[in-house]
Amino acid sequence: MSDREERFEKMLRSIQKEYSDTVTKMERLKAEDKTKTASYRQLLGEKLMLQNILSRYRIYGLLN
C-alpha cells in the first residue's frame, strides 16, 4: 500500500470514529431529553457533515 493510500485509510478511520462518537453523544442527550439544547444541535450539524463526507466516499466507490 502506498503512503497516500495509508493516509487515506487513516483519515477514513478517523471520520468513521468521529461519526460513531457523535451518534453516541446524540443518543445520550436524547435519552436525557435534551434534544433542544445547543450541544445537541451542534452534534446534529457535525453528524450531517460527517455523513455527507462518508456518502461521497460511497459515491466514488471508496467505501462499501
Residue, then its C-alpha position, 0 to 999 in steps of 0.5 A: m500500500s502506498d503512503r497516500e493510500e495509508r493516509f487515506e485509510k487513516m483519515l477514513r478511520s478517523i471520520q468513521k470514529e468521529y461519526s460513531d462518537t457523535v451518534t453516541k453523544m446524540e443518543r445520550l442527550k436524547a435519552e436525557d431529553k435534551t434534544k433542544t439544547a445547543s450541544y445537541r444541535q451542534l452534534l446534529g450539524e457535525k453528524l450531517m457533515l460527517q455523513n455527507i463526507l462518508s456518502r461521497y466516499r460511497i459515491y466514488g466507490l471508496l467505501n462499501 
